[in-house]
Amino acid sequence: MTTDNKIPSASYGILQQNLPDSTLDEAAEQVRNLGYAIIDSGYTAPELHSFSEEFNCTRDHYVQTYGESELRGLNEFHTIRAPLTHGGDAFLKLALNEHLLSLLKKLIPGKFILNQQNGVINPPQETYNQGAWHRDLPYQHFVSTKPLAINALFCVDDFTFENGATFVLPASHKAEAFPSENYVRKNAIQVEAKAGSFIVLDCMVFHAGGFNKTNLERRAVNHLYNIPYFKQQINIPMNMTSSDLSPEVRDILGFTYAEPTSISDYLSKRTDKKY
Ligand SMILES: O=C(O)CCC(=O)C(=O)O
């Protein structure tokens, strides 16, 4: 017998059940089924504080380099492209966060590379480029039995209902088309998360930044990791020095997956072929 409002724990007629044995396994189960989950990065409060400062410095430098009015004209003012290539170690470390990589290894069978890393600023009282429904493989309408790409949105600030926490359409990675307006209205959920969390999404789940009603920016860093068959948004190896990177990190950043430039180059790479 169940009591009111309690989720039943008894069951019958079940021959198969997932048995996750860690919080990361549970997150992987939720990403597979619903398309999203939240995990902790493990950053301490001082580490988060220092990351927040690094984010602001990197942004100031980026805007000085590319120009505010030019960025605004391109609808790019609220994005910092590829900060790991110009923003210092903190961004590279973030892209290699051990909790996140462990989860990615559970979700993407085989090798994966970082396709892109972007600083995302949800401005106060203003719309911005990520505040519209999209997939992180945009213009794609297919269903895949395993994720081809996963995105991980690192919350630099708390994500709240007030400051425009990300909206997600649960399980929408399992249907090809974007659902009807009424379906979206009834089924979209807003994902609150603490600063220092990663909101992890199947890249095919529809999501959108919410409207930031507060007076402060809500900052994040988005990452997209994919099987090594898709080209990177910006060529990461060509914009980083590789000398002090481990073989595993070189793999993740795509150094080992550059397109051969010729048949000879292809054949010479066959000796230690990885894919
Ligand atoms: O800002 C957000 O809440 C969502 C960010 C996003 O959708 C993206 O970077 O793809």
The ligand as an SDF file (V2000), in Angstrom:
LIG
                    3D

 10  9  0  0  0  0  0  0  0  0999 V2000
   22.6760   30.8630  -21.4340 O   0  0  0  0  0  0  0  0  0  0  0  0
   22.0250   29.8190  -21.3180 C   0  0  0  0  0  0  0  0  0  0  0  0
   21.2930   29.5940  -20.3450 O   0  0  0  0  0  0  0  0  0  0  0  0
   22.0170   28.8250  -22.4250 C   0  0  0  0  0  0  0  0  0  0  0  0
   23.2920   28.8380  -23.2070 C   0  0  0  0  0  0  0  0  0  0  0  0
   23.1370   28.0620  -24.4680 C   0  0  0  0  0  0  0  0  0  0  0  0
   22.0740   27.7070  -24.8580 O   0  0  0  0  0  0  0  0  0  0  0  0
   24.2990   27.7240  -25.2830 C   0  0  0  0  0  0  0  0  0  0  0  0
   25.4000   28.2540  -25.0240 O   0  0  0  0  0  0  0  0  0  0  0  0
   24.1310   26.9150  -26.2240 O   0  0  0  0  0  0  0  0  0  0  0  0
  1  2  2  0
  2  3  1  0
  2  4  1  0
  4  5  1  0
  5  6  1  0
  6  7  2  0
  6  8  1  0
  8  9  2  0
  8 10  1  0
M  END
$$$$
